[in-house]
Structure formats: structure tokens, C-alpha cells
Amino acid sequence: MTYFIRQFAISLILPIFSLGVMASPSQAASQDQIEAFLTTTGFDVALESIAQASASAPQMLGIDPDGFGSDWARLTEEVFDTALMHETAVSILEQTLSEEALVHAVSFYASELGQRLVVAENAAHMDDDDEAKQLAGQEIVSKLIKEGSSRVESLKRMNRAVDASGTSLRALQEIQVRFLLAASASGIIDMQLSGDELRTMIQRNEGELRRSLQLSALAGAAYTYQDFSDEDVDAYVDALEQPLMQEVYELLNAIQYEIMAMRFEVLAARMAELRPAQDI
């Protein structure tokens, strides 16, 4: 599955059950179907890559993670446990993903084009050098614009399709709020603002943040799909814009965002255990 917001490390979730996609028992997919769905679509790898988001946590708090030595790596590995995140995703999908939507998504991603896309997306997810990917993607976009290529608009359509409900901006803001509030509650930072006051302050930069998200997503898409033909990219966009695929992505985005939010809150609470490393 195509995900680029992970590079920002944080995102917002609307409550899962407010999505209106709860599947009835007769429509819900089985656990075996869910596991096959995760592997075929590459969402299992996208979940694993959430752990890389922990790198931005100290920056949000104004803390240097190197000051904690090896304890920081140990803590983030424990908090962002891939098996736990996978289990959480499966549990939610069992209750929310309809068999019809599952079959539709798997049918596409199991195709020859779909599997090539998954290989490319998985590689991009597990490459944690986001700065290098962004720079390379920006160069590709700049070249495409100079050439007058229609591919830029196709990539923009792709990014709109995977976030059709426009939740990524609110996602970024809300997880930041939840993380900072949890850090304040655990004594990591001293913050006098309420949740509402913090949200208001963060929303002041909304326009700039939205633009940054769009540019980053465009560069990410350009980098990830650089080896695909224009015809392949357009075929992918058409598939992503189908109603059932939109349903799948709305659900998967929500699950990914909620897992990130929960893990960041746990990380904030557990950071109270850390002690500065001592020079020897």
C-alpha cells in the first residue's frame, strides 16, 4: 500500500468506529483472510515501518536522544513492538474490513502490476533515510516539471486518492497533541497549556504544514515509483480512485494513525524511565 505521511512520524486518527465501516458478522473477513490481505498489499511492512517514526519524538520535546545512550534504542524497540502493532491491526480489521473490500484490494495487489508496486513500496518503507529519499524525489519532480510531464499531476492524484478524506493534516496535529500531553503528564516536559490551547497553537501553522505535507508526499511518490512507466502510474491511480479501494484506504489510514498515536503516548510515559547516559 502507498503511504508517505509516515515520514513525518506523527498523524491524527478519527475514532475508528466513527468511520462508519463496521462490517456485520456475515460480511467481515476472517483472520486468515486478514493475514493474507496484509501480506499481499504490503500493509504489514507499512506497520513495521511505524517504528521509524520514533526518531522524531525527542525533537518534538527538545531532547537529544543521544543523551540516553543505548537506553533510547532499547525503549523504542520495546514500545514499537512490531508483533503488537500487527496484532492490533488484525484485531481492528477483523471487526471493520468487509470481505467485499478485502477481495477488491487483494485482487488488484495480487496482479502483476500490483505485486511490482508492493515490492517498490515495501523497499521505500524500510529505507529509513527519509532525507535522502526526499532529496532524490524532489530532483525527480523538478525534472518532470521542466519536461512538462503529465506524471506530476498523476502523482498528485495518487496522493489525493490515498487520503481522500483529508485526514493527514489533522492526523499530524492530533498525534503531536496527544504525545505532548502524555509527555507533560509523565513529567518529561513542563507544559501549562490545556489540550484545546495546544491544538489552537498548533493550528496556527496549518497552512504551512499542509503545503509541507503535499510537497513531501509528492517527492515521496516520485521517488517510490520512479521505475514505473506513466501507463503503470495512471493504472494505479485509477485503481486507487475506485470506491471500494477508497474504503480500504480510509480504514487502513485510520488504523495506522491510531497505532502511531497509541505508541507515541506509551513512549511519552515510558520516557520517564530513562536516565542520561554517563561518560566513562
Backbone as a ProteinNet text record, in pm:
[ID]
protein_1_A
[PRIMARY]
MTYFIRQFAISLILPIFSLGVMASPSQAASQDQIEAFLTTTGFDVALESIAQASASAPQMLGIDPDGFGSDWARLTEEVFDTALMHETAVSILEQTLSEEALVHAVSFYASELGQRLVVAENAAHMDDDDEAKQLAGQEIVSKLIKEGSSRVESLKRMNRAVDASGTSLRALQEIQVRFLLAASASGIIDMQLSGDELRTMIQRNEGELRRSLQLSALAGAAYTYQDFSDEDVDAYVDALEQPLMQEVYELLNAIQYEIMAMRFEVLAARMAELRPAQDI
[TERTIARY]
85	0	88.9	36.1	117	96.6	204	199.7	321.2	297.9	409.5	407.1	295.7	286.8	376.7	414.5	499.5	627.5	674.1	797.9	788.7	668.8	652.5	640	633.2	637.3	510.9	424.6	306.2	183.4	66.3	-56.3	-181.2	-303.1	-427.5	-520.6	-588.1	-688.1	-822.5	-918.2	-1056	-1091.4	-1175.9	-1205.3	-1243.7	-1185.6	-1201.3	-1346	-1429.7	-1565.8	-1655.4	-1598.9	-1677.3	-1669.9	-1591.1	-1572.9	-1693.7	-1781	-1898.7	-1869	-1760.2	-1724.1	-1723.1	-1795.8	-1805.9	-1874.3	-1808.6	-1864.7	-1952	-2064.5	-2150.1	-2081.8	-2116.5	-2051.7	-2051.6	-2158	-2166.9	-2079	-2043.7	-1962.8	-1815.5	-1783.2	-1646.8	-1553	-1428.8	-1327.3	-1273.1	-1227.4	-1172.4	-1028.5	-974.3	-837.1	-738.3	-760.3	-671	-674.6	-794.1	-806.1	-733.4	-744.6	-678.4	-527.1	-473.1	-327.9	-280.3	-354.7	-319.1	-329.6	-430.5	-450.7	-331.4	-284.3	-172.5	-46.7	-20.6	99.1	88.8	-25.1	-42.5	-35.4	-96	-99.8	24.3	103.9	221.8	193.7	70.2	39.2	112.7	151.4	228.1	363	424.9	553	533.3	422.6	392.4	377.8	318.2	304.1	440.9	527.6	660.9	737.7	716.2	791.6	749.1	636.9	593.4	701.3	776.9	880.9	982.2	1004.5	1099.7	1051.8	922	866.4	917.8	966.7	1012.1	1128.4	1196.4	1311.8	1273.7	1147.2	1106.2	1060.6	1041.6	986.3	1072.9	1202.4	1284.2	1284.1	1283.9	1285.5	1162.7	1046	923.6	933.5	1015.6	1028.2	1153	1234.3	1357.3	1461.5	1462.6	1554.7	1647	1774.1	1870.4	1869	1823.4	1817.3	1953.2	2060.8	2195.2	2232.6	2165.9	2194.6	2151.9	2067	2020	2097.7	2194.2	2274.8	2192.8	2230.3	2164.3	2023.3	1989.5	1855.8	1746.8	1779.1	1678.9	1642.2	1743.4	1718.1	1639.5	1675.1	1603.8	1457.5	1433.4	1297.3	1210.6	1262.2	1180.7	1152.2	1246.2	1223	1111.4	1107.6	1003	866.9	863.9	737.1	677.7	761.7	714.1	734.2	681.8	691.4	609.8	675.8	607.1	498.7	523.7	423.8	297.3	314.4	199.6	121.7	192.2	124.6	49.6	109.9	45.7	-81.3	-71.3	-186.8	-300.6	-266.4	-367.9	-438.2	-360.3	-417.9	-511.4	-469.4	-551.9	-682.8	-673.5	-792.6	-894.7	-847.2	-937.6	-994.5	-908.7	-953.8	-1057.7	-1046	-1143.6	-1283.9	-1290.4	-1419.2	-1470.1	-1380.2	-1417.5	-1406.3	-1318.6	-1294.9	-1393.1	-1473.5	-1569.3	-1497.7	-1552.6	-1491.9	-1490.8	-1593.8	-1601.1	-1484.7	-1457.2	-1347	-1213	-1199.9	-1076	-1047.2	-1147.5	-1130.2	-1093.8	-1157.2	-1129.4	-983.6	-934.1	-796.3	-696.2	-721	-628.7	-622.5	-735.7	-738.6	-644.6	-642.6	-552.3	-407.4	-379.5	-241.3	-179.6	-261.9	-209.4	-177.5	-218.3	-189.7	-41.6	0.4	141.4	185.6	105.5	137.2	131.9	30.2	14.4	132.9	184.4	298	425.9	442.8	558.8	549	428.4	407.7	438.7	393.5	416.6	565.5	640.3	785.5	850.8	812.7	870.3	830.5	704.5	656.6	720.2	733.7	797.3	942	1012.2	1151.6	1159.9	1067.9	1066.8	1034.3	940.7	903.9	1022	1097.8	1202.8	1335.1	1343.3	1460.1	1438.2	1512.7	1487	1560	1626.9	1694.7	1596.1	1503.3	1398.4	1453.6	1560	1618.8	1669.8	1738.7	1791.6	1677.9	1572.8	1458.7	1390	1377.6	1313.9	1394.5	1524	1608.8	1603.9	1610.4	1604.4	1468.6	1361.9	1227.3	1206.5	1260.5	1248.1	1318.4	1433.3	1505	1423.6	1357.9	1275.2	1158.2	1092.6	978.5	1022.9	1135.9	1187.2	1211.7	1268.9	1295.1	1165.2	1067	938.3	869.1	876.9	814.3	881.2	1014.9	1088.3	1052.4	1024.1	990.1	843.4	765.8	623	547.5	596.9	537.8	402.9	310.5	179.7	188.3	303.2	321.3	305.2	343.7	331.9	186.5	96.9	-44.9	-96.3	-44.6	-84.7	-43.1	77.4	125.6	43.5	2.4	-83.1	-218.8	-272.7	-399.2	-382.7	-269.8	-243.4	-247.1	-179.7	-175.1	-311.6	-390.2	-526.9	-610.9	-587.7	-666.9	-640.5	-516.3	-485.7	-519.9	-558.1	-603.3	-724.8	-823.5	-940.4	-1019	-1019.7	-1095	-1014.5	-887.6	-805.6	-770.3	-748.8	-722.6	-576	-484.6	-342.8	-297.6	-348.8	-309.6	-358.7	-486.6	-539.2	-466.6	-423.6	-351.1	-221.4	-146.3	-20	-39.7	-139.9	-165.2	-210.3	-301	-358.9	-261.1	-178.3	-81.6	22.3	58.1	150.9	90.5	-36.6	-104.7	-106.8	-146.5	-155.2	-18.9	84.4	218.6	266.4	245.6	290.4	213.4	84.7	6.1	51.2	80.8	129	266.6	351.6	484.1	473.4	378.7	356.9	305.4	212.1	154.9	259.1	359	461.8	579.2	574.2	677.9	799.5	793.3	906.9	924.5	813.2	817.3	719.8	743.3	654.3	571.7	446.4	361.7	236.8	209.6	97.1	-29	-19	-132.4	-226.8	-355.5	-454	-450.7	-521.5	-527.4	-583.6	-692.2	-753.9	-661.4	-591.9	-498.7	-382.7	-335.8	-226.2	-270	-390.6	-442.5	-453.5	-501.2	-514.2	-378.5	-279.4	-145	-87.1	-104.5	-50.6	-120.7	-250.4	-327.3	-291.1	-218.9	-178.3	-85.9	-14.2	78.4	17.7	-115.2	-182	-153.1	-155.3	-132.9	4.7	104.6	242.4	260.7	199	210	143.9	27.7	-41.9	44.2	105	191.6	311.3	370.7	485.1	446.8	329.5	281.6	263.5	204.8	179.8	309.9	405.9	534	610.7	606.9	676.4	614.2	480.7	411.7	441.8	448.7	477.9	619.2	715.6	853.2	863.5	791	793.4	738.4	629.2	569.2	660.4	719.7	809.9	927.3	980.1	1093.2	1051	942.1	899.4	865.7	800.7	752.3	835.2	959.6	1044.1	1070.6	1067.1	1096.9	973	857	732.9	701.1	638.4	600.5	483.5	461.5	346.5	216.4	211.9	92.1	65.6	172.6	157.7	106.9	164.5	123.9	-22.5	-63.2	-202.3	-297.9	-255.4	-338.8	-354.5	-248.1	-252.7	-346.8	-335.2	-421.9	-568.6	-597.9	-736.1	-785.9	-699.9	-738.2	-762.9	-677.5	-690.1	-815.7	-864	-980.8	-1113.4	-1108.3	-1230.6	-1291.8	-1424.5	-1490.1	-1448.4	-1439.1	-1401.4	-1257.3	-1168.6	-1030.5	-1023.5	-1107.8	-1114.8	-1156.6	-1253	-1297.7	-1183.5	-1106.5	-993.7	-890.1	-857	-753.7	-798.1	-923.9	-972.1	-955.2	-986.6	-973.6	-827.7	-743.7	-603.4	-530.8	-562.5	-504	-541.4	-668.6	-716	-646.3	-629.5	-562.2	-416.6	-349	-209.2	-192.9	-280	-271.1	-299.1	-398.1	-431.7	-319.9	-260.6	-148.4	-32.7	-5.2	100.3	69.3	-54.1	-93.3	-76.6	-124.1	-114.4	30.5	113.7	254.1	329.7	297	363.1	322.9	199	156.3	229	244.7	319	465.6	521.1	660.4	679.9	586.6	597.6	597.2	509.6	502.3	629.1	681.5	799.5	927.9	928.3	1049.1	1088	993.4	1023.3	1121.6	1133.2	1224	1367.5	1389.9	1523.8	1606.3	1734.8	1828.2	1941.7	1991.8	2101.6	2219.3	2282.2	2395.6	2517	2601.2	2720.1	2843	2926.5	3052.7	3148.5	3221.2	3316.1	3458.1
-118.5	0	123.8	231.6	351.7	446.2	470.3	558.8	649.6	782	874.5	960.7	965.1	1050.1	997.8	869	813.6	892.5	957.1	1031.7	1143.1	1187.9	1296.8	1244.8	1112.9	1048.2	1058.5	1152.4	1168	1196.6	1160.3	1176.3	1167.4	1209	1203.2	1090.5	1038.9	936.7	989.5	976.7	994.2	864.5	866.5	740.9	634.5	516.4	409.9	381.9	378	335.6	447.9	568.4	678	676.4	583.8	579	524.4	454.5	400	280.9	208.3	94.4	-35.1	-38.5	-161.4	-268.3	-382.5	-490.8	-579.8	-621.9	-715.2	-850.4	-937.9	-1068.2	-1146.1	-1136.2	-1211.8	-1152.6	-1023.8	-956.7	-950.8	-964.2	-944.9	-1051.7	-1010.5	-1103.8	-1185.2	-1307.1	-1393.5	-1354.6	-1407.6	-1375.5	-1422.6	-1541.5	-1591.1	-1499.4	-1452.2	-1359.7	-1228.7	-1181.6	-1057.1	-1071.7	-1182.5	-1204.1	-1206.7	-1274.1	-1279.1	-1140.2	-1065.6	-928.8	-840.9	-849.3	-767.2	-795.7	-923.5	-961.4	-920.9	-949.5	-921.6	-773	-691.3	-546.8	-473.6	-537.5	-472.3	-389.5	-393.8	-313.8	-366.3	-494.8	-548.1	-478	-448.2	-377.6	-231.3	-171.4	-33.4	-22.2	-123	-123.2	-130.7	-217.8	-231.2	-99.9	-26.4	97.6	208	189.1	288.5	309.8	204	214.4	323.2	347.1	450.1	588.9	601.7	732.3	780.5	688.8	726.7	825	833	923.1	1068.5	1103.4	1243.7	1281.4	1182.7	1210.3	1305.5	1280.1	1371.7	1513.9	1527	1660.3	1740.1	1673.8	1743.7	1794.1	1726.2	1763.2	1847.1	1868.3	1943.6	1866.2	1732.2	1644.6	1575.5	1560.5	1488.9	1341.9	1251.4	1109.5	1048.7	1105.9	1052.9	1063.6	1155.1	1170.9	1051.6	966.6	849.2	722.4	736.1	621.2	508.9	385.2	267.6	248.9	317.1	303.5	350.7	450.1	502.4	397	332.7	227.7	113.6	76.8	-31.8	4.9	127.4	170	174.1	234	243.7	105.8	13.5	-122.6	-190.3	-164.3	-223.3	-159.7	-28.1	43.1	15.4	21.5	-0.1	-146.7	-233.7	-377.6	-415.5	-467.3	-494.4	-600.8	-701.4	-807.1	-750.5	-660.6	-598.6	-510.6	-432	-344.7	-427.4	-537.1	-626.4	-686.2	-730.8	-790.3	-689.3	-566.3	-460.9	-437	-429.5	-406.1	-519.5	-643.2	-758.9	-756.4	-724	-721	-618.9	-501.3	-397.1	-434.6	-486	-522.1	-633.7	-726.2	-834.1	-778.8	-664.5	-605.6	-505.9	-454.6	-340.9	-364	-451.8	-469	-570.3	-526.7	-617.2	-710.7	-827.1	-923.4	-869	-792.8	-735.9	-640.9	-552.1	-457.2	-529.9	-630.4	-708.2	-775.2	-843.7	-914.1	-816.6	-699.6	-599	-555.1	-523.1	-476.2	-586.3	-706.1	-816.9	-850	-842.8	-873.2	-781.2	-653.7	-561.1	-585.7	-592.3	-603.3	-739.5	-840	-971.5	-979	-877.8	-875	-849.8	-866.2	-845.2	-703.1	-604.3	-465.3	-444.2	-497.4	-480	-531.2	-647.8	-704.4	-624.2	-571.4	-484.5	-357.5	-305.1	-186	-214.5	-328.9	-365.4	-379.5	-441	-455.1	-317.1	-225.5	-91.1	-16.5	-29.2	40.4	-16.4	-148.5	-209.6	-162.8	-155.5	-109.4	34.5	118.9	258.8	270.8	188.4	191.5	156.5	55.9	5.3	79.6	170.1	257.4	376.4	381.1	483.7	615.5	628.6	754.4	845.5	900.6	983.5	1108.7	1163.3	1285.2	1257.2	1145.3	1110.4	1084.1	1016.4	989.3	1117.9	1210.8	1337.8	1417.2	1423.2	1497.8	1436.9	1304.4	1236.4	1258.3	1250.4	1271.5	1412.7	1509.7	1649.2	1673.2	1609.1	1622.9	1563.6	1450.4	1386.9	1477.9	1534.1	1623.6	1745.7	1803.4	1921.4	1889.4	1772.7	1732.2	1711.6	1648.7	1624.2	1755.6	1851.9	1981.9	2052.3	2047.8	2110.6	2046.6	1916.8	1844.5	1861	1921.9	1937.6	1805.9	1714.2	1580.5	1582.6	1502.8	1488.5	1400	1337.2	1244.7	1315.5	1442.4	1517.1	1522.5	1551.2	1555.6	1416.8	1313.8	1177	1144	1185.7	1160.6	1238.9	1360.1	1438.6	1369.9	1317.2	1241.8	1119.8	1053.3	936.6	973.1	1081.4	1122.3	1166.3	1229.9	1266.2	1140.4	1039.9	916.8	840.3	838.7	761.5	839.7	966.4	1045.6	1126.2	1055.6	1121.5	1202.2	1158.5	1229	1342.7	1357.6	1469.1	1466.5	1347.2	1337.6	1354.9	1352.4	1350	1473.7	1590.5	1712.4	1709	1675.5	1664.9	1554.6	1452.7	1342.9	1392.1	1464.5	1519.8	1605.3	1688.6	1778	1703.1	1609.6	1543.3	1449.7	1379.4	1291.6	1374.5	1487.9	1576.6	1623.3	1657.7	1699.5	1585.6	1466.6	1352.9	1317.4	1327	1295.6	1399.2	1526.7	1631.3	1628.2	1601.8	1591.5	1473.3	1361.4	1243.9	1270.3	1343	1376.6	1469.7	1562.7	1653.9	1578.2	1486.6	1409	1320.9	1275.3	1187.9	1266.4	1400.4	1483.6	1504.1	1460.4	1477.4	1624.1	1694.7	1837.3	1908.6	2036.4	2118.2	2205.3	2169.9	2242.2	2292.5	2420.7	2481.4	2488.7	2450.1	2460.6	2342	2369.1	2260.9	2198.1	2087.9	2024	2116	2187	2278	2393.6	2446.8	2557.5	2511.6	2390.3	2335.5	2314.8	2262.8	2243.5	2376.5	2479.2	2611.1	2664.9	2647.9	2696.3	2622.9	2491.1	2410.5	2443.9	2472.8	2500.2	2633.7	2718.6	2846.7	2827	2716.1	2688.6	2591.8	2582.3	2481.1	2496.1	2617.8	2638.8	2593.5	2631.5	2593.4	2443	2383.5	2239.6	2162.7	2208.8	2142.1	2143.6	2255.4	2265.9	2172	2165.1	2077	1930.7	1893.9	1757.1	1722.7	1814.6	1790.8	1776.6	1863.9	1858.1	1731.1	1693.3	1572.4	1448.7	1444.7	1330.1	1319.9	1434.5	1434.2	1382	1428.8	1381.9	1233.3	1191.2	1050.2	961	1004.3	926	922.7	1036.8	1042.9	948.4	942.6	853.9	707.3	674.6	534.7	473.3	551.1	496.3	539.4	579.2	631.7	528.4	400.6	297	245.4	303.8	260.8	353.3	297.6	378.1	469.1	570.5	658.2	578.7	478.5	395.3	317.2	266	192.7	284.8	404.6	500.9	539.6	564.9	602.1	487.9	364.5	248.4	234.4	264.1	257.9	364.4	484.1	593.5	557.9	503.9	464.5	361.1	267.2	163.7	224.9	318.9	381.9	467.2	518.2	606.8	530.4	398.1	318.5	323.5	330.1	343.8	239.3	112	9.4	27	69.7	94.3	216.3	314	430.7	387.3	296.9	244	175.6	95.6	24.3	122.8	223.8	318.6	405.4	443.5	521.9	441.9	314.7	228.3	205.8	175.1	148	272	388.4	511.6	530.9	510.2	528.2	433.1	308.4	210	248.1	284.7	323	443.9	542.5	662.7	632.8	548.9	517.5	439.3	346.2	271.2	365.5	458.1	555	640.6	685	768.5	693.9	570.8	491.3	464.4	431.2	400.3	525.1	640.3	763.3	801.1	776.3	803	711.8	585	491.2	534.2	576.7	621.9	738.7	833.9	950.4	907.4	813.8	766.2	691	609.9	529.2	612.1	728.1	810.1	855.6	852.9	890.2	792	672.3	570.4	600	677.2	698.5	789.1	760.6	844.3	883	1006.7	1047.9	951.6	923.3	834.2	902.6	823.7	876.6	850.3	953.3	933.8	851.8	761.3	677	715.8
0	0	0	-52.7	-65.6	52.3	128.2	244.3	242.9	255.9	259.1	385.1	454.2	572.9	684.1	681.6	785.5	801.3	696.3	704.1	806.8	837.3	934.2	1076.6	1089.6	1218.7	1300.1	1274.4	1356	1272	1320.4	1244.3	1331.9	1277.3	1358.9	1319.3	1421.4	1394.2	1436.1	1350	1391.1	1459.2	1563.1	1630.2	1528.3	1541.8	1443.7	1410.9	1511.6	1485.9	1436.7	1421.5	1364.1	1212.6	1158.7	1014.6	942	1014.2	950.9	863.1	893.2	809.9	891.1	999.6	1077.3	992.7	979.7	899.2	986.2	931.9	1004.7	1008.9	1104.4	1115.5	984.5	907.2	782.9	673.2	688.9	586.7	622.9	751.4	798.2	743.6	719.9	672.6	789.2	761.8	865.4	895.8	1006.2	1043.6	937	881.8	776.4	654.4	620.5	508	536.5	661.4	701.2	689.5	737.6	732.3	587	499.9	358.2	295.8	337.1	288.9	325.5	449.1	494	413.3	388.7	313.5	167.2	105.9	-37.2	-67.5	19.4	-4.9	43.5	129.2	184.2	307.7	358.3	476.7	599.4	597.6	709.6	721.1	607.8	608.9	648.8	603.1	641.5	792.9	855.1	1000.4	1068.3	1017.5	1075.7	1067.5	959.8	940.2	1036.4	1107.2	1205.3	1310.2	1340.1	1441.9	1407.9	1278.7	1238.2	1278	1303.4	1339.7	1474.5	1558.2	1692.1	1687.3	1574.2	1563.8	1584.2	1555.1	1566.7	1706.9	1793.3	1926.6	2009.3	2023.8	2104.2	2049.6	1916.8	1855	1896.6	1903.4	1944.7	2087.7	2168.2	2309.1	2336.4	2234.2	2253.4	2330.2	2312.5	2384.8	2285.1	2321.9	2238	2278.4	2190.4	2226.7	2254.8	2198.2	2222.3	2369.6	2439.8	2581.5	2665.1	2608.9	2681.9	2645.6	2556.1	2518.9	2458.4	2489.9	2434	2488.8	2598.6	2657.1	2561.4	2479.6	2386.4	2282.6	2226.5	2127.6	2189.6	2311.5	2379.8	2403.4	2448.2	2478.6	2352.9	2246.1	2124.9	2065.2	2078.8	2029.4	2107.6	2237.3	2321.6	2294.2	2282.3	2264.2	2126.8	2023.8	1887.1	1847.6	1929.9	1907.2	1783.4	1681.3	1555	1569.4	1653.8	1672.1	1736.2	1832.4	1899.3	1803.1	1722.5	1627.2	1522.2	1479.7	1383.6	1443.2	1567.1	1635.3	1648.5	1680.8	1693.9	1560.8	1454.1	1321.9	1281.2	1303.6	1268.2	1346.5	1475	1559.8	1509.3	1470.9	1422.2	1285.8	1199.1	1065.3	1067.6	1162.2	1173.6	1199.9	1267.1	1302.2	1198.4	1115.6	1030.5	879.8	837.2	693.2	634.4	540.9	476.9	381.4	362.3	270.7	128.3	92.5	-41.9	-67.8	29.1	13.6	13.7	99.6	106	-28.1	-82.4	-209.8	-321.4	-320.6	-424	-416.9	-296.4	-281	-314.4	-264.3	-289	-437.5	-506	-649.7	-726	-688.2	-756.4	-716.5	-586.4	-542.2	-571.9	-599.1	-636.7	-786	-861.3	-1005.5	-1029.7	-1154.4	-1187.6	-1153.8	-1191.1	-1157.9	-1007.9	-944.6	-800.7	-722.5	-758.3	-686.5	-709.8	-830.1	-853.8	-769.8	-756.7	-674.2	-527.9	-479	-339	-309.9	-401.7	-383.7	-371.4	-458.9	-455.8	-329.4	-289.2	-169.7	-43.6	-36.4	80.3	94.3	-18.2	-14.8	34.7	-10.1	32.9	181.4	228.8	370.8	460.3	423.1	510	494.5	399.9	386.6	479.1	588.3	689.1	663.3	549.1	516.6	443.6	519.7	460.1	393.3	449.5	391	250.5	233.2	101.3	2.9	48.9	-38.6	-79.8	13.5	-18.5	-120.4	-101.2	-194	-333.9	-339.9	-469	-534	-453.4	-505.7	-555.7	-483.3	-525.4	-658.5	-677.5	-804.3	-918.8	-892.5	-995.7	-1032.4	-930.2	-954.4	-1034.4	-996.8	-1067.4	-1215.1	-1241	-1379.2	-1456.2	-1392.1	-1457.6	-1492.7	-1402	-1426.2	-1544	-1548.9	-1658.5	-1793.2	-1789.4	-1912.1	-1949.9	-1859.7	-1884.3	-1878.5	-1798.3	-1789.9	-1718.2	-1767.9	-1703.1	-1579.7	-1558.9	-1446.4	-1311.4	-1305.3	-1179.4	-1134.5	-1227.6	-1193.5	-1155.3	-1219.7	-1184.3	-1041.7	-1003.6	-867.7	-765.3	-801.3	-712.4	-695.2	-804.8	-797.4	-706.7	-717.5	-634.2	-486.1	-451.6	-311.4	-260.3	-347.3	-306.1	-286	-368.5	-360.4	-231.4	-184.9	-64.1	62.3	47.4	162.3	118.9	62.6	4.4	106.3	230.6	333.8	395.8	354.7	400.8	548.2	603.6	747	784.9	688	723.3	799.8	763.9	834.7	978.7	997.3	1133.3	1209.9	1134.8	1195.4	1256.2	1178.3	1225.2	1349.4	1346.6	1459.2	1583.6	1566.3	1683.1	1752.5	1677.5	1744.6	1816.9	1759.9	1829.9	1961.7	1959	2081.7	2183.3	2139.6	2231.7	2289.9	2208	2255.4	2357.2	2326.9	2418.4	2549.9	2543.8	2667	2751.1	2686.8	2760.2	2820.7	2746.6	2798.3	2918.2	2911.6	3023.9	3146.3	3122.6	3233.7	3301.5	3224.5	3282	3340.2	3328.1	3386.9	3299.2	3172.8	3082.3	3045.8	3026.7	2998.1	3091	3110.4	3193.1	3098.5	3080.7	2986.4	3058.8	3046.7	3115.5	3029.6	2903.7	2812	2826.5	2806.7	2801.8	2662.5	2646.6	2516.3	2410	2441.9	2345.2	2311	2411.3	2386.4	2299	2323.3	2244	2099.3	2079.5	1943.3	1869.2	1939.7	1877.8	1835.1	1919.5	1889.6	1768.7	1764.5	1654.8	1523.6	1529.9	1408.5	1344.8	1415.3	1357.7	1238.3	1236.7	1126.4	1025.3	1023.7	942.4	793.2	743	600.9	557.8	634.2	603.4	613.8	715.3	734.9	620.7	576.9	466	340.4	314.1	198	210.6	327.9	350.4	330.9	380.3	363.2	215.5	140.8	-1.2	-78.1	-49.9	-120.3	-84.8	43	85.1	23.5	20.7	-38.7	-187.6	-255.2	-398.5	-424.1	-346.8	-362.1	-329.1	-225	-187	-296.3	-357.8	-466	-588.3	-620.2	-735.5	-717.4	-595.7	-567.2	-572.5	-506.9	-496.3	-631.2	-718.9	-845.5	-967	-941.4	-1050	-1159.6	-1126.4	-1225.8	-1297.3	-1267.8	-1331.1	-1449	-1550	-1666.5	-1631.5	-1714.2	-1695.1	-1700.3	-1787.3	-1800.5	-1672.2	-1610.8	-1484.6	-1373.8	-1366.2	-1262.7	-1281.1	-1404.9	-1430.2	-1397.4	-1426.4	-1394.3	-1243	-1170.1	-1024	-968.5	-1022.7	-977.5	-1000.6	-1118.3	-1148.7	-1047.7	-1011.5	-914.4	-776.5	-736.6	-605.2	-594.6	-705.2	-702.9	-702.7	-711.9	-707.3	-566.7	-554.8	-423.9	-320.3	-359.9	-262.8	-216.1	-305.9	-265.7	-174.5	-198.4	-109.9	30.6	36.3	166.1	238.6	164.7	223.4	277.4	199.1	241.4	358.6	361.3	474.5	603.4	595.7	713	750.7	652.4	681	732.1	676.8	729	875.1	905.6	1042.5	1138.7	1095.8	1180.7	1202.4	1096	1108.4	1199.7	1182.8	1265.1	1412.2	1438	1577.3	1644.5	1573.1	1629.8	1660.6	1570	1594.1	1716.2	1727.2	1840.5	1971.6	1975.3	2098.6	2135.9	2036.3	2064.3	2110.8	2053.8	2096.4	2238.9	2275.4	2412.7	2510	2473.3	2557.3	2566.5	2453.1	2453	2548	2546.5	2635.2	2781.6	2815.2	2953.5	2992.8	2901	2931.1	2933.2	2869.9	2868.6	3008.2	3100.8	3238.6	3302.8	3243.6	3297.2	3259	3155.5	3102.9	3192.2	3196.1	3269.9	3175.8	3186.3	3097.7	3107.3	2990.7	2987.2	3052.8	3118.1	3184.6	3099.2	3081.6	3009.2	3093.4	3028.7	3101.3	3058.8
[MASK]
++++++++++++++++++++++++++++++++++++++++++++++++++++++++++++++++++++++++++++++++++++++++++++++++++++++++++++++++++++++++++++++++++++++++++++++++++++++++++++++++++++++++++++++++++++++++++++++++++++++++++++++++++++++++++++++++++++++++++++++++++++++++++++++++++++++++++++++++++++++++

